[in-house]
Amino acid sequence: MDVKMKNISKSEVLVLKDQVTYQQGQVVSKTLAQNDAVSITLFSFDKGEEISTHQSGGDAFVTCLDGVGKITIDGVDYLLHEGESIVMPAGHPHAVYGQEQFKMLLVVVF
């Protein structure tokens, strides 16, 4: 399977959190790769913005790049700070909320 990255510079050192911007009152997403096996997306959440409870067919690995995010898995809240990661297991209800302004890298493995 051929995975190609998109929407990001190649052969260049970059700061991942600078690749997606905050927008007032919005959740912004930028897809870097997507196929049947994996999805890689950058997100920014303005404070108070969220992705409501849902389930995924794959394990969703989240790394906080900036700010503070609240991750809810099976009704349990976890605060994620810069440099911290958590896995939201496949088939379990989860949600993401901008506790403060919050940027994350999401890698879903199907």
URDAJO-V800107 format. One record per helix or strand. SS is the DSSP state (2 for helix, 1 for strand). FROM is the first residue (numbers start at 1). LEN is the number of residues. Records with the same first field share a line. If there is no record, write none. Layout:
SS=FROM-LEN ; FROM-LEN
This chain:
2=16-4
1=27-8 ; 38-8 ; 50-5 ; 59-15 ; 76-6 ; 85-4 ; 94-16
